[in-house]
Amino acid sequence: MKALGIILAGGNSSRMKNLSDKRAISAMPVGCSYRSIDFTLSNMTNSRIQTVAVLSQYNARSLNEHLNSAKWWNFGRKQGGLFLFTPTVTADNSWWYRGTADAMWQNIDFLKKRHEPYVVISSGDCVYKMDFNPVLDYHISKQADITVVCAKAPSGDDISRFGTVKIEPDGIISDFEEKPMMAHSNIVSTGTYIIRRRKLIELLEQCNSENRYNFVTDILVRYKGMKKIYGYMLESYWSNIATVESYYRTNMDFLKPEVRDFFFNRSPKVYSKAHDMPPAKFNVGSDVKNSLIGSGCIINSKVENSVIFKKVFVGNNSVIRNSIILNGAYIGDNVRVENCIIESNETLLSDTDYIGEGEIKIVSEKNNPYGV
């Protein structure tokens, strides 16, 4: 594909509460087997994009560890590959990334040294599958300055946290509102854009000269009447996980057969870093219904409508319902968990209850596993 990829993976969201205390949102575990960024990386490698830059900043250690080998997404190559850029102090600049446009501008030398004519910009906190080649063909056929990939907002999601768009019959975006208080459309930007590389360099340099730092508000919204900005509709599954509610809902979606089949079984594949672990073990007394159980887990109790990630231990006579248990958690005996997200490596002591009433409860108590 005659494009390079840029993944914006540096942001934080207060709407994730303390789930983002340990990791960047792009590194959040999803669907029992993946990290959020795996979906965008897989889309790029499946689209034959050979060069991808990941721009990370906030709480990036977990994300950097996940990306420490590019081979899992087929980016271990002599030409191109996977590049990881974090904010760097230089003689000319000592700022952290002040926005999405500033993040790209601080790495503008990377863009200037590349030869690909187009750039695919995407975020690392969305769960979806997409071939970017038809989008590029659409972009070229429309002679667009920028093409925005759009989707219908997931049912029940807060539309005010997205950029909403109005697309005319010919595909051009006539209105773009960033996080409106009153949304006039349920068509939202997915955070994926296609733009000519030289045009992107020109716009980034213009933004920086005017002390403007955000790609959406300072480029898309500001230039919507001056540049030809088109929308391309994504019709398949798409979800942004940057709130507690959407993160919970997205993982629960993987319990639906059609969603599970779409991501696990249908081509092209979604790739992730492999961990060599034994399969889950279900001992006498376990009772698992409509749940996903990750590798390395040991289950001794009842699990219903839940997603259990890798290396989780569940003790005797416990009940887990409608919950997400992240990697490495230890759940003791006689524990009741409902409507909760249990943080990774958390310990739930025996004879305790954790019930989310009215909203999803995040359990991150840092208990001592031995109770001393």
C-alpha positions in Angstrom: 0.0 0.0 0.0 1.4 3.4 -0.9 0.8 4.9 2.6 2.5 4.9 5.9 0.7 4.6 9.2 0.6 6.8 12.3 -1.1 5.5 15.5 -1.9 8.1 18.1 -1.5 6.3 21.4 -0.4 9.0 23.8 -3.6 10.3 25.4 -5.2 9.8 28.8 -8.9 9.9 29.7 -10.3 10.8 33.1 -13.4 8.8 32.0 -11.3 5.6 32.4 -10.9 6.5 36.1 -8.2 4.5 37.8 -8.1 1.9 35.0 -5.5 4.2 33.3 -3.4 4.5 36.4 -1.3 1.5 35.3 -1.3 1.8 31.5 -2.1 3.9 28.5 -5.6 3.4 27.1 -4.1 1.8 24.0 -2.6 -0.9 26.2 -6.0 -1.9 27.8 -6.7 -5.6 27.6 -9.7 -6.4 25.3 -11.5 -9.6 24.4 -9.6 -11.9 26.6 -6.6 -12.1 24.2 -5.7 -8.7 22.9 -4.6 -5.2 23.7 -6.5 -2.3 22.3 -3.7 -1.2 20.0 -3.6 -4.7 18.4 -6.7 -4.0 16.3 -5.2 -0.9 14.6 -1.8 -2.5 14.2 -3.5 -5.6 12.6 -5.6 -3.4 10.3 -2.4 -1.7 9.1 -0.4 -4.9 8.5 -3.5 -6.6 6.8 -3.7 -3.5 4.6 -0.1 -4.0 3.5 1.1 -0.9 5.2 4.8 -1.6 5.8 5.8 1.4 7.9 4.0 2.4 11.1 4.8 5.0 13.8 3.3 4.7 17.2 3.2 8.1 19.1 3.0 7.3 22.8 3.2 9.5 25.9 1.1 8.9 29.0 1.9 5.9 31.2 3.6 4.2 28.2 5.6 1.5 29.9 3.0 -1.3 29.5 2.4 -0.2 25.9 6.2 -0.1 25.2 6.6 -3.6 26.7 3.8 -4.9 24.5 5.4 -3.5 21.4 9.0 -4.6 22.2 9.0 -6.9 19.2 7.5 -5.9 15.9 7.4 -9.5 14.5 4.0 -10.2 16.0 2.3 -7.8 13.6 4.7 -8.6 10.7 6.6 -5.4 11.0 10.0 -7.1 11.7 11.4 -6.1 8.2 14.4 -4.5 6.7 12.5 -1.9 4.8 10.0 0.1 7.0 8.9 -1.5 10.2 7.4 -0.4 13.5 8.7 2.9 15.0 7.9 4.0 18.6 8.1 7.7 19.3 7.8 9.2 22.8 8.4 12.9 23.6 12.1 13.8 23.4 14.0 16.8 24.7 16.0 18.4 21.9 17.9 21.6 21.5 14.8 23.2 19.8 12.0 21.7 21.9 11.5 20.4 25.4 7.7 20.1 25.4 5.7 17.0 26.0 3.1 16.4 23.3 0.6 19.2 23.7 -2.0 17.6 21.4 -2.4 15.2 18.5 -1.1 17.7 15.9 1.8 18.7 18.1 2.7 15.0 18.5 3.0 14.6 14.8 4.8 17.9 14.4 7.4 17.0 16.9 8.2 13.9 14.8 7.8 15.8 11.5 11.3 14.7 10.4 10.0 11.1 10.2 7.3 12.3 7.8 9.8 14.3 5.7 12.2 11.4 5.3 9.5 8.9 4.1 8.6 8.4 0.5 5.0 7.1 0.7 2.6 9.6 -0.9 -0.2 9.1 1.7 -0.6 8.8 5.5 -3.2 6.8 7.4 -3.7 8.3 10.8 -5.5 6.3 13.4 -6.1 6.1 17.2 -5.0 3.1 19.3 -8.1 2.9 21.5 -10.7 1.5 19.0 -11.8 -2.0 18.5 -12.6 -2.8 14.8 -11.5 -4.4 11.6 -10.8 -2.5 8.4 -9.0 -2.7 5.1 -7.6 0.8 4.5 -7.1 0.2 0.7 -10.7 0.9 -0.3 -10.6 4.0 1.8 -7.5 5.2 0.0 -9.1 4.4 -3.4 -12.1 6.5 -2.3 -9.9 9.3 -1.1 -8.1 9.4 -4.5 -11.3 9.1 -6.5 -12.8 12.1 -4.7 -9.6 14.1 -4.9 -10.1 14.8 -1.3 -7.7 16.8 0.9 -8.7 14.7 4.0 -10.9 11.6 4.3 -12.4 10.8 7.7 -13.6 7.3 8.4 -17.0 7.5 10.1 -19.3 5.1 11.8 -22.7 5.1 13.6 -22.2 5.7 17.3 -22.7 2.4 19.3 -26.1 2.1 20.8 -26.2 3.6 24.3 -22.9 5.4 24.0 -22.4 9.0 25.0 -22.2 10.8 21.6 -21.0 14.0 23.2 -17.5 12.4 23.7 -17.0 12.0 19.9 -16.7 14.3 17.0 -20.0 14.2 15.1 -20.3 14.8 11.4 -22.9 15.5 8.7 -22.1 13.8 5.4 -23.8 15.0 2.2 -25.0 12.5 -0.5 -21.8 13.1 -2.5 -19.7 12.1 0.6 -18.4 15.6 1.5 -18.5 16.5 5.2 -20.5 19.7 5.6 -20.4 19.9 9.3 -18.0 18.7 12.0 -18.6 19.3 15.7 -16.1 18.1 18.2 -17.7 16.8 21.4 -20.9 18.8 21.1 -23.1 19.3 24.1 -26.1 18.7 21.9 -25.3 16.2 19.1 -27.3 16.7 15.9 -26.0 13.5 14.3 -25.3 10.0 15.3 -22.5 9.7 12.7 -19.2 10.0 14.5 -15.6 10.2 13.5 -13.7 7.0 14.3 -10.4 8.8 14.7 -9.0 7.4 11.4 -8.0 9.8 8.6 -6.2 9.6 5.2 -4.3 12.6 3.9 -1.5 13.2 1.5 1.9 13.2 3.3 3.0 16.6 1.9 -0.4 18.1 2.7 -0.1 16.8 6.3 3.4 18.3 6.7 2.1 21.6 5.3 -0.8 21.7 7.8 1.3 20.6 10.8 3.8 23.4 10.1 1.0 25.9 9.7 -0.5 24.8 13.0 2.7 25.0 14.9 3.5 28.5 13.6 0.1 29.6 15.0 0.5 27.7 18.4 -2.3 25.3 17.5 -1.8 21.7 18.7 -5.0 19.6 18.0 -5.5 17.8 14.8 -9.3 17.7 15.1 -10.1 21.2 16.2 -7.2 23.0 14.6 -7.3 21.2 11.2 -10.5 19.3 10.6 -12.9 21.7 12.2 -11.0 24.9 11.3 -10.5 24.0 7.6 -13.9 22.3 7.0 -15.1 25.0 4.7 -11.7 25.5 3.0 -10.5 22.0 2.3 -12.3 19.1 0.6 -13.0 16.8 3.6 -14.9 13.6 2.8 -16.5 11.0 5.0 -16.1 7.2 4.5 -18.6 5.0 6.3 -17.4 1.9 8.2 -20.4 -0.5 8.3 -18.9 -3.3 10.5 -18.3 -3.4 14.2 -16.6 -0.4 15.8 -16.2 0.7 19.4 -14.0 3.2 21.2 -13.0 2.0 24.7 -12.0 5.3 26.3 -14.6 5.3 29.1 -15.3 2.7 31.8 -18.8 2.1 30.4 -17.6 1.6 26.8 -14.7 -0.5 27.9 -17.0 -2.8 29.8 -19.6 -2.9 27.0 -17.0 -3.7 24.4 -15.6 -6.7 26.4 -19.1 -7.9 27.0 -19.8 -7.7 23.3 -17.2 -10.5 22.8 -19.7 -12.8 24.6 -22.0 -12.4 21.6 -21.4 -15.2 19.0 -21.5 -12.8 16.0 -18.9 -10.5 17.5 -16.7 -13.3 18.7 -16.9 -15.0 15.2 -16.1 -11.7 13.5 -12.9 -11.1 15.4 -11.7 -14.6 16.3 -12.6 -16.6 13.2 -13.1 -14.4 10.1 -10.3 -13.3 7.9 -8.2 -11.2 8.2 -6.8 -12.1 11.6 -6.2 -9.8 14.6 -2.6 -10.3 15.8 -1.2 -9.9 19.2 2.0 -10.6 21.2 2.0 -14.3 22.0 2.4 -15.6 25.6 3.4 -19.2 26.1 0.9 -20.4 28.8 -1.0 -23.6 29.4 -4.7 -23.7 28.6 -7.2 -22.8 31.2 -7.9 -25.5 33.9 -11.4 -26.2 35.1 -11.4 -28.1 38.4 -14.2 -30.0 40.1 -16.7 -27.5 41.3 -16.3 -25.1 38.4 -19.4 -24.1 36.4 -18.7 -21.7 33.5 -21.5 -20.3 31.3 -21.3 -17.8 28.4 -17.8 -16.6 29.4 -14.4 -16.2 27.9 -11.6 -17.7 29.9 -7.9 -16.8 29.1 -4.9 -19.0 29.0 -3.2 -20.0 32.3 -6.4 -19.5 34.4 -7.5 -21.9 37.1 -11.2 -22.0 37.8 -12.8 -23.7 40.8 -16.2 -21.9 41.0 -19.1 -20.5 39.1 -18.5 -18.0 36.3 -21.4 -16.5 34.3 -21.4 -13.8 31.5 -17.9 -12.7 32.3 -14.5 -12.2 30.6 -11.6 -13.6 32.5 -8.1 -12.7 31.2 -4.9 -14.6 31.5 -3.5 -16.2 34.6 -6.5 -15.6 36.9 -7.1 -17.9 39.8 -10.7 -18.3 41.1 -11.0 -20.1 44.5 -13.7 -22.4 45.8 -17.4 -21.6 46.3 -17.1 -18.2 44.6 -19.5 -16.6 42.1 -18.5 -14.2 39.3 -21.2 -12.7 37.2 -21.3 -10.0 34.5 -17.7 -9.0 35.3 -14.3 -8.5 33.8 -11.3 -9.9 35.6 -8.0 -8.6 34.2 -4.7 -10.4 34.0 -3.2 -12.1 37.0 -5.9 -11.5 39.5 -6.4 -13.8 42.5 -9.9 -14.4 43.8 -10.1 -16.3 47.1 -12.8 -18.7 48.4 -16.4 -17.6 49.0 -16.1 -14.4 47.0 -19.0 -12.8 45.2 -18.3 -10.5 42.2 -21.0 -8.9 40.2 -20.9 -6.0 37.7 -17.3 -5.3 38.4 -13.9 -4.7 36.6 -11.2 -6.3 38.7 -7.7 -4.7 38.1 -4.8 -6.8 37.0 -2.8 -8.6 39.7 -5.5 -7.7 42.2 -6.2 -10.0 45.2 -9.8 -10.4 46.5 -9.6 -11.9 49.9 -11.8 -14.8 50.9 -15.3 -14.2 52.2 -15.7 -10.8 50.6 -18.4 -9.3 48.3 -17.9 -6.8 45.4 -21.1 -5.7 43.8 -21.5 -2.9 41.3 -25.0 -1.4 41.8 -26.2 1.1 39.2 -22.8 1.4 37.6 -19.7 -0.6 36.9 -17.5 -1.0 40.0 -13.7 -0.9 39.5 -11.9 -2.9 42.2 -8.3 -1.8 42.7 -7.5 -2.3 46.4 -4.0 -3.7 46.3 -4.8 -6.3 49.0 -2.0 -8.5 50.3 -2.6 -12.0 48.9 -1.8 -13.6 52.3 -4.0 -11.2 54.4 -1.1 -10.0 56.6 
